[in-house]
C-alpha cells in the first residue's frame, strides 16, 4: 500500500514538473522566441503557450519602450573645447527574432552604440551649437542610431541630451567672451545712433537754411521751452544774423 502511494506521489510530481516546464504565460507586452532543439521555430505570445519540455526553450522579450541613461562622455568640440555630455536613450524592440538572434546582448550593444555615436556627432560641432541647437543634434543622433539598430530589430524612439558640463576655466572664458560681445554691440548701436542723429541734423539744417523765417520760429520755440522750465537762470540765444542789422556796413572801395 505504501509503495503504491509513493508511486502515485512520484507520478503526480512528474506531472507537475512536466506542466511547469510545458506551460508558459506571457503578458500583453511580452513575446516568446521559441527554439526547438536549438533551432528557431517562431515567436509566440501573448497569453498561454505550451512547450515540449527539454526539446523546446523559450526566451522572453519585452516590447515596451526602454529607458537607458548614457554615461557622461568626454567630448572635444570642433573649436577644441573639452566638455562632458550625458544623455537619455529611448528604444523598443520591434522584431523579437532579430533582437535575440542577431545580437548577443541588445541592451549592452545599444548602450555602447549610443555612447560612440554621441561622441562622434557632437565632436563635429562647436560648443555654441551644442548649447543652442540641442533639438537638431538630438534628431541627428537618433537618425544615425535608428539606421544602425534596425538590423537588430530595435527602433530608437528618441534621445535627449541632458547635461553639458564645462570646466570652470572655460566658463570664465565664455563669460568674458559674452561680455565683450555685449560691449561690442553696445558700441555699434551707439555709433549707429550718432550716425542717424547726424544725418537728421544735416537734413534739418538744410531745411532751415532754405527759409530764414523757419530759423526765427525755431528760436522762439527754444525760448518757449526755456520759459516753461522753473529755473532762476534764463539764457537767451541770440542769432548771429540779427547782429548784422546793428553793425555798420563797410562799402567796398
Short mmCIF file of the C-alpha atoms (twelve columns), coordinates in Angstrom:
data_MODEL
# 
_entry.id   MODEL 
# 
loop_
_atom_site.group_PDB 
_atom_site.id 
_atom_site.type_symbol 
_atom_site.label_atom_id 
_atom_site.label_alt_id 
_atom_site.label_comp_id 
_atom_site.label_asym_id 
_atom_site.label_seq_id 
_atom_site.Cartn_x 
_atom_site.Cartn_y 
_atom_site.Cartn_z 
_atom_site.pdbx_PDB_model_num 
ATOM 1   C CA . UNK A 1   0.000  0.000   0.000   1 
ATOM 2   C CA . UNK A 2   2.809  2.353   0.885   1 
ATOM 3   C CA . UNK A 3   4.596  1.506   -2.358  1 
ATOM 4   C CA . UNK A 4   1.523  2.367   -4.423  1 
ATOM 5   C CA . UNK A 5   1.148  5.661   -2.553  1 
ATOM 6   C CA . UNK A 6   4.767  6.544   -3.262  1 
ATOM 7   C CA . UNK A 7   4.292  5.597   -6.904  1 
ATOM 8   C CA . UNK A 8   1.249  7.851   -7.248  1 
ATOM 9   C CA . UNK A 9   3.062  10.671  -5.495  1 
ATOM 10  C CA . UNK A 10  6.035  10.317  -7.810  1 
ATOM 11  C CA . UNK A 11  3.758  10.300  -10.854 1 
ATOM 12  C CA . UNK A 12  1.957  13.384  -9.575  1 
ATOM 13  C CA . UNK A 13  5.272  15.127  -9.003  1 
ATOM 14  C CA . UNK A 14  6.378  14.253  -12.536 1 
ATOM 15  C CA . UNK A 15  3.138  15.615  -13.944 1 
ATOM 16  C CA . UNK A 16  3.515  18.836  -12.006 1 
ATOM 17  C CA . UNK A 17  7.111  19.222  -13.153 1 
ATOM 18  C CA . UNK A 18  6.077  18.481  -16.742 1 
ATOM 19  C CA . UNK A 19  3.298  21.049  -16.672 1 
ATOM 20  C CA . UNK A 20  5.520  23.642  -15.031 1 
ATOM 21  C CA . UNK A 21  8.011  23.198  -17.856 1 
ATOM 22  C CA . UNK A 22  5.398  22.986  -20.613 1 
ATOM 23  C CA . UNK A 23  3.100  25.861  -19.692 1 
ATOM 24  C CA . UNK A 24  4.161  29.490  -20.102 1 
ATOM 25  C CA . UNK A 25  2.029  32.607  -19.682 1 
ATOM 26  C CA . UNK A 26  3.207  35.772  -21.395 1 
ATOM 27  C CA . UNK A 27  1.855  39.231  -20.626 1 
ATOM 28  C CA . UNK A 28  0.455  41.559  -23.265 1 
ATOM 29  C CA . UNK A 29  3.769  43.375  -23.677 1 
ATOM 30  C CA . UNK A 30  5.868  40.171  -23.829 1 
ATOM 31  C CA . UNK A 31  6.744  37.842  -26.672 1 
ATOM 32  C CA . UNK A 32  8.479  34.476  -26.591 1 
ATOM 33  C CA . UNK A 33  11.161 33.406  -29.058 1 
ATOM 34  C CA . UNK A 34  10.900 29.596  -29.272 1 
ATOM 35  C CA . UNK A 35  13.822 27.306  -30.111 1 
ATOM 36  C CA . UNK A 36  13.250 23.605  -30.887 1 
ATOM 37  C CA . UNK A 37  16.400 21.531  -30.478 1 
ATOM 38  C CA . UNK A 38  18.373 24.744  -30.763 1 
ATOM 39  C CA . UNK A 39  16.716 25.946  -33.968 1 
ATOM 40  C CA . UNK A 40  14.420 28.949  -34.185 1 
ATOM 41  C CA . UNK A 41  10.828 27.854  -34.741 1 
ATOM 42  C CA . UNK A 42  8.780  31.023  -34.194 1 
ATOM 43  C CA . UNK A 43  7.646  33.872  -31.988 1 
ATOM 44  C CA . UNK A 44  4.690  33.240  -29.688 1 
ATOM 45  C CA . UNK A 45  2.551  35.235  -27.307 1 
ATOM 46  C CA . UNK A 46  0.933  36.881  -25.549 1 
ATOM 47  C CA . UNK A 47  -1.217 34.511  -23.484 1 
ATOM 48  C CA . UNK A 48  -0.916 30.792  -22.788 1 
ATOM 49  C CA . UNK A 49  1.901  28.901  -24.513 1 
ATOM 50  C CA . UNK A 50  2.569  25.153  -24.462 1 
ATOM 51  C CA . UNK A 51  6.120  23.888  -24.865 1 
ATOM 52  C CA . UNK A 52  7.670  20.469  -25.118 1 
ATOM 53  C CA . UNK A 53  9.994  20.190  -22.095 1 
ATOM 54  C CA . UNK A 54  13.676 19.625  -22.825 1 
ATOM 55  C CA . UNK A 55  13.013 19.781  -26.569 1 
ATOM 56  C CA . UNK A 56  11.853 23.401  -26.714 1 
ATOM 57  C CA . UNK A 57  13.184 26.508  -24.969 1 
ATOM 58  C CA . UNK A 58  11.631 29.958  -24.755 1 
ATOM 59  C CA . UNK A 59  13.326 33.354  -24.448 1 
ATOM 60  C CA . UNK A 60  11.143 36.223  -23.255 1 
ATOM 61  C CA . UNK A 61  11.366 39.626  -24.920 1 
ATOM 62  C CA . UNK A 62  9.872  42.861  -23.540 1 
ATOM 63  C CA . UNK A 63  8.265  45.072  -26.214 1 
ATOM 64  C CA . UNK A 64  7.832  48.159  -24.029 1 
ATOM 65  C CA . UNK A 65  9.835  51.325  -24.519 1 
ATOM 66  C CA . UNK A 66  13.056 51.052  -22.540 1 
ATOM 67  C CA . UNK A 67  14.929 53.945  -20.997 1 
ATOM 68  C CA . UNK A 68  18.693 53.840  -20.790 1 
ATOM 69  C CA . UNK A 69  20.983 56.508  -19.355 1 
ATOM 70  C CA . UNK A 70  24.052 57.167  -21.475 1 
ATOM 71  C CA . UNK A 71  27.019 57.697  -19.096 1 
ATOM 72  C CA . UNK A 72  28.901 61.029  -19.265 1 
ATOM 73  C CA . UNK A 73  31.150 61.132  -22.311 1 
ATOM 74  C CA . UNK A 74  34.291 63.227  -22.774 1 
ATOM 75  C CA . UNK A 75  33.790 65.181  -25.990 1 
ATOM 76  C CA . UNK A 76  36.148 67.625  -27.693 1 
ATOM 77  C CA . UNK A 77  34.163 70.048  -29.826 1 
ATOM 78  C CA . UNK A 78  35.242 71.327  -33.206 1 
ATOM 79  C CA . UNK A 79  36.547 74.531  -31.585 1 
ATOM 80  C CA . UNK A 80  38.732 72.446  -29.197 1 
ATOM 81  C CA . UNK A 81  36.591 72.782  -26.055 1 
ATOM 82  C CA . UNK A 82  36.539 69.771  -23.712 1 
ATOM 83  C CA . UNK A 83  33.094 69.015  -22.265 1 
ATOM 84  C CA . UNK A 84  31.272 66.150  -20.555 1 
ATOM 85  C CA . UNK A 85  27.942 65.199  -22.094 1 
ATOM 86  C CA . UNK A 86  25.349 62.689  -20.929 1 
ATOM 87  C CA . UNK A 87  22.016 61.747  -22.477 1 
ATOM 88  C CA . UNK A 88  18.923 59.562  -22.131 1 
ATOM 89  C CA . UNK A 89  18.083 56.960  -24.787 1 
ATOM 90  C CA . UNK A 90  14.594 55.621  -25.539 1 
ATOM 91  C CA . UNK A 91  14.148 52.498  -27.668 1 
ATOM 92  C CA . UNK A 92  11.930 49.441  -28.073 1 
ATOM 93  C CA . UNK A 93  12.087 46.048  -29.765 1 
ATOM 94  C CA . UNK A 94  10.012 45.728  -32.929 1 
ATOM 95  C CA . UNK A 95  11.343 42.344  -34.103 1 
ATOM 96  C CA . UNK A 96  11.978 39.863  -31.233 1 
ATOM 97  C CA . UNK A 97  13.558 37.300  -33.579 1 
ATOM 98  C CA . UNK A 98  16.361 39.616  -34.738 1 
ATOM 99  C CA . UNK A 99  16.832 41.103  -31.257 1 
ATOM 100 C CA . UNK A 100 17.654 37.645  -29.862 1 
ATOM 101 C CA . UNK A 101 19.402 36.031  -32.833 1 
ATOM 102 C CA . UNK A 102 21.315 38.910  -34.476 1 
ATOM 103 C CA . UNK A 103 22.970 40.349  -31.349 1 
ATOM 104 C CA . UNK A 104 24.219 38.726  -28.173 1 
ATOM 105 C CA . UNK A 105 23.053 41.407  -25.709 1 
ATOM 106 C CA . UNK A 106 20.914 44.063  -27.337 1 
ATOM 107 C CA . UNK A 107 20.877 46.228  -24.201 1 
ATOM 108 C CA . UNK A 108 24.670 46.466  -23.968 1 
ATOM 109 C CA . UNK A 109 25.060 46.786  -27.735 1 
ATOM 110 C CA . UNK A 110 22.592 49.660  -27.930 1 
ATOM 111 C CA . UNK A 111 24.243 51.421  -24.987 1 
ATOM 112 C CA . UNK A 112 27.735 51.189  -26.468 1 
ATOM 113 C CA . UNK A 113 26.499 52.321  -29.870 1 
ATOM 114 C CA . UNK A 114 24.759 55.314  -28.300 1 
ATOM 115 C CA . UNK A 115 27.955 56.339  -26.490 1 
ATOM 116 C CA . UNK A 116 30.158 56.202  -29.596 1 
ATOM 117 C CA . UNK A 117 27.562 57.960  -31.751 1 
ATOM 118 C CA . UNK A 118 27.143 60.711  -29.160 1 
ATOM 119 C CA . UNK A 119 30.884 61.387  -29.119 1 
ATOM 120 C CA . UNK A 120 31.288 61.296  -32.909 1 
ATOM 121 C CA . UNK A 121 28.319 63.562  -33.691 1 
ATOM 122 C CA . UNK A 122 28.989 66.188  -31.022 1 
ATOM 123 C CA . UNK A 123 32.692 66.276  -31.920 1 
ATOM 124 C CA . UNK A 124 31.731 67.713  -35.316 1 
ATOM 125 C CA . UNK A 125 30.026 70.775  -33.818 1 
ATOM 126 C CA . UNK A 126 31.194 73.827  -31.917 1 
ATOM 127 C CA . UNK A 127 30.281 74.491  -28.293 1 
ATOM 128 C CA . UNK A 128 27.780 77.210  -29.201 1 
ATOM 129 C CA . UNK A 129 25.906 74.752  -31.420 1 
ATOM 130 C CA . UNK A 130 25.809 72.167  -28.623 1 
ATOM 131 C CA . UNK A 131 24.250 74.699  -26.266 1 
ATOM 132 C CA . UNK A 132 21.829 76.360  -28.679 1 
ATOM 133 C CA . UNK A 133 20.821 73.594  -31.102 1 
ATOM 134 C CA . UNK A 134 20.122 70.564  -28.922 1 
ATOM 135 C CA . UNK A 135 16.956 69.632  -30.780 1 
ATOM 136 C CA . UNK A 136 18.773 69.374  -34.103 1 
ATOM 137 C CA . UNK A 137 21.626 67.384  -32.553 1 
ATOM 138 C CA . UNK A 138 19.140 65.027  -30.880 1 
ATOM 139 C CA . UNK A 139 17.452 64.408  -34.237 1 
ATOM 140 C CA . UNK A 140 20.791 63.733  -35.973 1 
ATOM 141 C CA . UNK A 141 21.918 61.255  -33.296 1 
ATOM 142 C CA . UNK A 142 18.536 59.492  -33.314 1 
ATOM 143 C CA . UNK A 143 18.612 59.095  -37.098 1 
ATOM 144 C CA . UNK A 144 22.094 57.534  -37.017 1 
ATOM 145 C CA . UNK A 145 21.222 55.170  -34.164 1 
ATOM 146 C CA . UNK A 146 17.953 54.126  -35.772 1 
ATOM 147 C CA . UNK A 147 19.691 53.134  -39.004 1 
ATOM 148 C CA . UNK A 148 22.337 51.055  -37.232 1 
ATOM 149 C CA . UNK A 149 19.983 49.306  -34.788 1 
ATOM 150 C CA . UNK A 150 17.424 48.438  -37.464 1 
ATOM 151 C CA . UNK A 151 19.315 45.220  -38.283 1 
ATOM 152 C CA . UNK A 152 18.883 44.192  -34.624 1 
ATOM 153 C CA . UNK A 153 15.126 44.670  -34.733 1 
ATOM 154 C CA . UNK A 154 15.334 47.739  -32.464 1 
ATOM 155 C CA . UNK A 155 13.613 51.077  -33.019 1 
ATOM 156 C CA . UNK A 156 15.180 54.140  -31.390 1 
ATOM 157 C CA . UNK A 157 12.265 56.392  -30.478 1 
ATOM 158 C CA . UNK A 158 14.309 59.271  -29.118 1 
ATOM 159 C CA . UNK A 159 17.459 60.541  -27.467 1 
ATOM 160 C CA . UNK A 160 17.764 63.630  -25.301 1 
ATOM 161 C CA . UNK A 161 20.996 65.380  -24.341 1 
ATOM 162 C CA . UNK A 162 20.661 66.100  -20.613 1 
ATOM 163 C CA . UNK A 163 23.710 67.993  -19.393 1 
ATOM 164 C CA . UNK A 164 26.747 69.623  -20.972 1 
ATOM 165 C CA . UNK A 165 29.347 70.187  -18.243 1 
ATOM 166 C CA . UNK A 166 32.128 72.704  -18.876 1 
ATOM 167 C CA . UNK A 167 35.134 73.210  -16.619 1 
ATOM 168 C CA . UNK A 168 35.387 76.387  -14.544 1 
ATOM 169 C CA . UNK A 169 38.205 77.911  -16.603 1 
ATOM 170 C CA . UNK A 170 36.206 77.625  -19.790 1 
ATOM 171 C CA . UNK A 171 33.127 79.053  -18.072 1 
ATOM 172 C CA . UNK A 172 35.094 82.188  -17.161 1 
ATOM 173 C CA . UNK A 173 36.414 82.455  -20.706 1 
ATOM 174 C CA . UNK A 174 32.906 82.148  -22.127 1 
ATOM 175 C CA . UNK A 175 31.676 84.820  -19.692 1 
ATOM 176 C CA . UNK A 176 34.423 87.199  -20.832 1 
ATOM 177 C CA . UNK A 177 33.579 86.480  -24.448 1 
ATOM 178 C CA . UNK A 178 29.900 87.182  -23.839 1 
ATOM 179 C CA . UNK A 179 30.728 90.424  -22.008 1 
ATOM 180 C CA . UNK A 180 32.976 91.562  -24.852 1 
ATOM 181 C CA . UNK A 181 30.269 90.714  -27.374 1 
ATOM 182 C CA . UNK A 182 27.671 92.746  -25.457 1 
ATOM 183 C CA . UNK A 183 30.094 95.692  -25.217 1 
ATOM 184 C CA . UNK A 184 30.767 95.499  -28.954 1 
ATOM 185 C CA . UNK A 185 27.048 95.518  -29.715 1 
ATOM 186 C CA . UNK A 186 26.509 98.497  -27.399 1 
ATOM 187 C CA . UNK A 187 29.245 100.474 -29.154 1 
ATOM 188 C CA . UNK A 188 27.869 99.589  -32.581 1 
ATOM 189 C CA . UNK A 189 24.342 100.610 -31.557 1 
ATOM 190 C CA . UNK A 190 25.655 103.872 -30.079 1 
ATOM 191 C CA . UNK A 191 27.619 104.633 -33.255 1 
ATOM 192 C CA . UNK A 192 24.592 103.896 -35.407 1 
ATOM 193 C CA . UNK A 193 22.514 106.251 -33.254 1 
ATOM 194 C CA . UNK A 194 25.112 109.009 -33.618 1 
ATOM 195 C CA . UNK A 195 25.192 108.480 -37.373 1 
ATOM 196 C CA . UNK A 196 21.407 108.655 -37.695 1 
ATOM 197 C CA . UNK A 197 21.260 111.730 -35.461 1 
ATOM 198 C CA . UNK A 198 23.943 113.471 -37.541 1 
ATOM 199 C CA . UNK A 199 22.078 112.683 -40.749 1 
ATOM 200 C CA . UNK A 200 18.855 114.123 -39.320 1 
ATOM 201 C CA . UNK A 201 20.680 117.258 -38.090 1 
ATOM 202 C CA . UNK A 202 22.194 117.812 -41.519 1 
ATOM 203 C CA . UNK A 203 18.790 117.389 -43.110 1 
ATOM 204 C CA . UNK A 204 17.206 119.797 -40.609 1 
ATOM 205 C CA . UNK A 205 19.965 122.348 -41.224 1 
ATOM 206 C CA . UNK A 206 19.363 122.218 -44.953 1 
ATOM 207 C CA . UNK A 207 15.648 122.814 -44.466 1 
ATOM 208 C CA . UNK A 208 16.220 125.737 -42.067 1 
ATOM 209 C CA . UNK A 209 18.800 127.293 -44.403 1 
ATOM 210 C CA . UNK A 210 16.254 127.445 -47.203 1 
ATOM 211 C CA . UNK A 211 13.809 129.600 -45.141 1 
ATOM 212 C CA . UNK A 212 15.272 132.222 -42.747 1 
ATOM 213 C CA . UNK A 213 11.841 132.628 -41.111 1 
ATOM 214 C CA . UNK A 214 11.969 128.998 -40.067 1 
ATOM 215 C CA . UNK A 215 15.158 129.656 -38.094 1 
ATOM 216 C CA . UNK A 216 13.414 132.568 -36.344 1 
ATOM 217 C CA . UNK A 217 10.459 130.343 -35.438 1 
ATOM 218 C CA . UNK A 218 12.864 127.761 -34.093 1 
ATOM 219 C CA . UNK A 219 14.417 130.480 -31.967 1 
ATOM 220 C CA . UNK A 220 11.039 131.405 -30.481 1 
ATOM 221 C CA . UNK A 221 10.271 127.738 -29.816 1 
ATOM 222 C CA . UNK A 222 13.528 127.414 -27.882 1 
ATOM 223 C CA . UNK A 223 12.594 130.469 -25.780 1 
ATOM 224 C CA . UNK A 224 9.200  128.928 -25.084 1 
ATOM 225 C CA . UNK A 225 10.821 125.694 -23.898 1 
ATOM 226 C CA . UNK A 226 13.153 127.591 -21.583 1 
ATOM 227 C CA . UNK A 227 10.314 129.660 -20.151 1 
ATOM 228 C CA . UNK A 228 8.332  126.541 -19.368 1 
ATOM 229 C CA . UNK A 229 11.028 125.280 -17.010 1 
ATOM 230 C CA . UNK A 230 11.147 126.651 -13.464 1 
ATOM 231 C CA . UNK A 231 14.665 127.996 -13.440 1 
ATOM 232 C CA . UNK A 232 16.183 131.115 -11.955 1 
ATOM 233 C CA . UNK A 233 18.566 131.483 -14.873 1 
ATOM 234 C CA . UNK A 234 17.368 132.025 -18.423 1 
ATOM 235 C CA . UNK A 235 19.766 132.058 -21.330 1 
ATOM 236 C CA . UNK A 236 18.585 133.859 -24.447 1 
ATOM 237 C CA . UNK A 237 20.231 132.565 -27.561 1 
ATOM 238 C CA . UNK A 238 20.942 135.428 -29.958 1 
ATOM 239 C CA . UNK A 239 21.144 134.543 -33.628 1 
ATOM 240 C CA . UNK A 240 24.298 135.854 -35.242 1 
ATOM 241 C CA . UNK A 241 22.298 137.039 -38.243 1 
ATOM 242 C CA . UNK A 242 20.423 139.504 -36.040 1 
ATOM 243 C CA . UNK A 243 23.652 141.396 -35.234 1 
ATOM 244 C CA . UNK A 244 24.200 142.206 -38.876 1 
ATOM 245 C CA . UNK A 245 21.488 144.857 -38.689 1 
ATOM 246 C CA . UNK A 246 23.333 146.734 -35.930 1 
ATOM 247 C CA . UNK A 247 26.825 146.534 -37.396 1 
ATOM 248 C CA . UNK A 248 27.934 149.445 -39.657 1 
ATOM 249 C CA . UNK A 249 28.306 148.448 -43.227 1 
ATOM 250 C CA . UNK A 250 31.648 148.883 -44.908 1 
ATOM 251 C CA . UNK A 251 31.413 149.837 -48.531 1 
ATOM 252 C CA . UNK A 252 33.952 148.359 -50.825 1 
ATOM 253 C CA . UNK A 253 36.376 150.973 -52.236 1 
# 
